[in-house]
């Protein structure tokens, strides 16, 4: 019942929209309504599930595996463009979805890095939706999906031309040789 209340009280998310709450506020709601174990697992998913420790929930394990599949597909595409072997960057996975690998491959057809990044975020967004069963839209699984999508929205909010230019300037300034 607590998961129903939590999920039904959350504001809608849009991939390029403003985040309706902070990560800390969302996790506080999760701790209050779902308990510490689920909150830790959701936080782990929000922080990058592929390298996160096992939090002991089937949902966390499902996302960790799906996220690892996406990361493997991204590593394979990056290696392909550089003529390198991707095996050194691959993580072990239990599943294998050609659908998600195909979506990642399609994203890498985009020449504009900004559009490619947006497409990859869309793939993650859609993949997170796999956690929520259609028959249980107000379950704890929906809170996991929301948390992952909130993390995407929060990350996208930090992207701007000014930030990109500042990072570029810092990197190029550090690489300049003084004569």
C-alpha positions in Angstrom: 0.0 0.0 0.0 2.9 2.4 0.7 4.2 1.9 -2.8 0.8 2.8 -4.2 0.8 6.0 -2.2 4.3 6.9 -3.1 4.0 6.4 -6.8 0.6 8.1 -7.1 2.0 11.2 -5.4 5.0 11.6 -7.7 5.0 14.5 -10.2 5.3 13.4 -13.9 8.8 13.5 -15.5 9.9 14.5 -19.0 13.3 13.6 -20.2 14.1 17.3 -21.1 11.9 18.8 -18.5 12.7 20.2 -15.1 13.0 17.8 -12.2 10.1 18.1 -9.8 12.2 17.2 -6.8 15.8 16.5 -5.8 17.4 13.1 -5.5 17.6 13.5 -1.7 13.9 14.4 -1.4 12.9 11.5 -3.6 15.0 9.1 -1.6 13.6 10.4 1.6 10.1 9.6 0.4 11.3 6.1 -0.6 12.8 5.5 2.8 9.6 6.6 4.4 7.2 4.6 2.2 9.2 1.6 1.0 11.8 1.1 3.7 15.6 1.4 3.8 16.4 -1.7 1.7 14.4 -0.5 -1.3 15.7 3.1 -0.9 19.3 1.9 -0.9 18.6 -0.2 -4.0 16.9 2.8 -5.8 19.8 5.1 -4.8 22.2 2.5 -6.2 20.2 2.4 -9.5 20.2 6.2 -9.6 24.0 6.3 -9.1 24.9 3.8 -11.8 23.7 0.3 -11.2 26.3 -1.6 -13.2 29.1 -1.0 -10.7 26.8 -1.0 -7.6 26.8 -3.7 -4.9 23.9 -6.1 -4.7 21.2 -4.5 -2.6 19.3 -7.8 -2.3 16.2 -6.9 -4.3 15.1 -8.6 -7.5 14.4 -5.2 -9.1 17.9 -4.0 -8.3 19.3 -7.2 -9.9 17.1 -6.7 -13.0 18.2 -3.1 -13.5 21.8 -3.9 -12.8 21.7 -6.6 -15.6 19.8 -4.4 -18.0 22.1 -1.4 -17.3 25.2 -3.7 -17.9 23.7 -4.8 -21.2 23.3 -1.2 -22.3 26.8 -0.3 -21.1 28.2 -3.3 -23.0 26.4 -2.2 -26.2 27.8 1.3 -25.8 31.3 0.0 -25.2 31.0 -2.2 -28.3 29.9 0.8 -30.4 32.7 3.0 -29.1 35.2 0.2 -29.7 33.9 -0.4 -33.2 34.3 3.3 -34.2 37.9 3.2 -33.0 38.8 -0.3 -34.4 39.4 -1.7 -30.9 38.3 -4.9 -29.1 35.4 -4.2 -26.7 35.9 -7.3 -24.6 38.1 -5.5 -22.1 35.2 -3.1 -21.2 32.4 -5.7 -21.2 30.7 -6.6 -17.9 29.1 -10.0 -17.2 25.4 -10.1 -17.7 22.6 -12.7 -17.3 20.4 -11.5 -20.2 20.9 -10.6 -23.8 18.5 -8.2 -25.5 19.2 -7.5 -29.2 16.5 -4.8 -29.0 18.5 -2.6 -26.7 21.7 -3.3 -28.5 20.0 -2.2 -31.7 18.7 1.0 -30.1 22.3 1.8 -28.9 23.7 1.0 -32.3 21.1 3.3 -33.9 22.1 6.1 -31.5 25.7 5.8 -32.6 24.6 6.5 -36.2 24.0 10.1 -35.1 27.0 12.3 -35.9 26.1 15.1 -33.4 27.4 14.1 -30.0 24.7 16.1 -28.3 21.9 14.3 -30.2 23.7 10.9 -29.6 23.8 11.6 -25.9 20.1 12.5 -25.9 19.3 9.3 -27.8 21.3 7.2 -25.4 19.4 8.8 -22.5 16.2 8.0 -24.2 17.3 4.4 -24.5 18.0 4.3 -20.8 14.7 6.0 -20.1 12.8 3.4 -22.1 14.8 0.5 -20.6 14.0 1.7 -17.1 10.3 1.4 -18.0 10.9 -2.4 -18.4 11.1 -2.6 -14.6 7.4 -1.7 -14.2 5.0 -4.4 -15.1 2.0 -3.1 -17.0 -0.3 -4.9 -14.5 1.3 -3.1 -11.5 1.7 0.5 -12.4 1.7 1.7 -8.7 4.2 -0.9 -7.4 7.6 -0.6 -5.9 8.9 -1.3 -9.4 7.4 2.0 -10.6 9.4 3.8 -7.9 12.6 2.2 -9.3 11.7 3.3 -12.8 10.9 6.8 -11.5 14.2 7.0 -9.6 16.2 6.0 -12.7 14.3 8.4 -14.9 14.7 11.2 -12.3 18.5 10.6 -12.3 18.4 11.1 -16.1 16.4 14.3 -15.8 18.8 15.6 -13.1 21.9 14.8 -15.2 20.4 16.4 -18.3 19.6 19.6 -16.3 23.4 20.0 -15.7 24.1 20.0 -19.4 24.4 23.4 -21.1 26.5 25.2 -23.7 28.1 27.2 -21.0 29.1 24.2 -19.0 30.3 22.4 -22.1 32.4 25.4 -23.2 33.9 25.8 -19.8 34.9 22.1 -19.7 36.3 22.3 -23.2 38.3 25.5 -22.3 39.7 23.8 -19.1 40.7 20.7 -21.0 42.4 22.5 -23.9 44.1 24.9 -21.5 45.6 22.0 -19.6 46.9 20.4 -22.8 48.6 23.5 -24.1 52.3 23.4 -24.0 54.1 26.5 -22.8 57.2 27.4 -24.8 
